[in-house]
Amino acid sequence: MGLRDQFDDEGLTRRSEGESLEALTIVSQHPADVGSETFDRERDLSILEQVEGELAEVERALGRLDAGSYGICEACGKPIDDTRLEARPEARLCRDDQQSAEREARGNPA
């Protein structure tokens, strides 16, 4: 949450790319400067998206904890191994179902 707030404090989510580029002076608007600013903005937005996704997974895990379904695989209904939950407390699937889901996402259902 702190990282997300830091991005908000920097105005990343409120400023358009054009507004970010306006921060560069007329003299320094060399194509390399514009490219660097664009790269930095895209990198920061990517990090912010990842952080928000991870935060959403943690919030869903807390909801499962409140509902009494934390640690139960959403696919097969069996308990998720404690070592998996230690490594990935937000895990929704047991190791076998997670591997199956990843294979399916890659287009390799076998």
ZINORCOR-V387309 format. One record per residue. N is the residue number from 1. SS is DSSP state (H for helix, E for strand, - for the rest). Layout:
# ZINORCOR-V387309
<<N	SS> <N	SS>>
This chain:
# ZINORCOR-V387309
<<1	-> <2	H> <3	H> <4	H> <5	H> <6	H> <7	H> <8	H> <9	H> <10	-> <11	-> <12	-> <13	-> <14	-> <15	-> <16	-> <17	H> <18	H> <19	H> <20	H> <21	H> <22	H> <23	-> <24	-> <25	-> <26	-> <27	-> <28	-> <29	-> <30	-> <31	H> <32	H> <33	H> <34	H> <35	H> <36	H> <37	H> <38	H> <39	H> <40	H> <41	H> <42	H> <43	H> <44	H> <45	H> <46	H> <47	H> <48	H> <49	H> <50	H> <51	H> <52	H> <53	H> <54	H> <55	H> <56	H> <57	H> <58	H> <59	H> <60	H> <61	H> <62	H> <63	H> <64	H> <65	H> <66	H> <67	H> <68	-> <69	-> <70	-> <71	-> <72	E> <73	-> <74	-> <75	-> <76	-> <77	-> <78	-> <79	E> <80	-> <81	-> <82	H> <83	H> <84	H> <85	H> <86	H> <87	H> <88	-> <89	-> <90	-> <91	-> <92	-> <93	-> <94	-> <95	H> <96	H> <97	H> <98	H> <99	H> <100	H> <101	H> <102	H> <103	H> <104	H> <105	H> <106	H> <107	-> <108	-> <109	-> <110	->>
